[in-house]
Amino acid sequence: MQLEDGTYKSELKETPLHDELRAVLGPHAKIDTPDCSVMVDMMVMRLLLNEVATNAVKYSPSQKHISAKARLKQGASTARPPDRS
């Protein structure tokens, strides 16, 4: 894989944060984000979000909802892993 062997060339693109979380987590996930766009490499972001979501599902008790929350802090975007509520 290009990421693992160091040959991947990052391509930043502006994307709505909420839309990207919805695309990865699905229509039933609870998503709490500000109405903002972020400059991200879409492939890397999707890989990371898929990994976090997979781990949340894998290690959460069955029948628990998974939620994701992102917020803006001092002009920079920060994100928290999904809650196991």
N, C-alpha and C positions, 0 to 999 in steps of 0.2 A: 504494500500500500504506500502511496506517496507520502502520507503523513509520517509513517513509521520510518521510511528511508531518507527523509529530509529533502525530497525533491518537490514537494507540494508548493505551489506558488499561491499565496493568499490573494483572494479577490474580495475586497470589501464592497458591500452593497447596502444601501439604506432600506430597511424593512420595518414595517409596523411590528413592534414587540408582541402585542396581544395576538395578532394573526399567526405569527410564527409559533408561539406556544400552543395555540389551538390546533395548528396543523400537526404538531408532534404529539400532543397529549390527547387529542380527540375531542369529540363534541360533549362528552359527559364530565370532563375535568372542570374543577372550579379554578378559574384563573382570575387573579386580582393584579392588574397592572395599570400604570398610568397610560394615558392616551399619548404615546410617543413612538417615534421611530428610532432605531439604533443602527449604527454603522457596524456591520458584522460580515464575516465570511460565512455565507449561508451553509456550506457543506460542514464546516467545523461546528457551527452552532447546532445544526441538526444532529450531528454525531454526539455532541455533549448532552443535548436535551434528551435524545433517545437513551443514552446511557443512564442519566439521572432518573428518567421515567421508568426504565426497565428495573433499576435497583429499587425504586420506590414500590413498584408492584411486587417484586420478588420478596422483599423483606417486610412488607406490610401485612398485618393480619387480613385474612379474607373478608370480603364485604366492607372494607374500609374505603372511604373516598380519598382520592389523591388530589391535592390542590397545589397550585404554583403561585408564587407571589413575587413581583418585581417592583422596585421603587426607584425613584431618582434621589440621589444624595449629593449635594454640593455640585450639581451640574454633571455628575457622572452616573451612569446607570449601574445598579447593583442588583443582584438576584439571589434569592434564597432557594435551597433545595425544596422539593415538594414536601408539604406537611403530611403526616400520617394521622389524619383525624378520623 
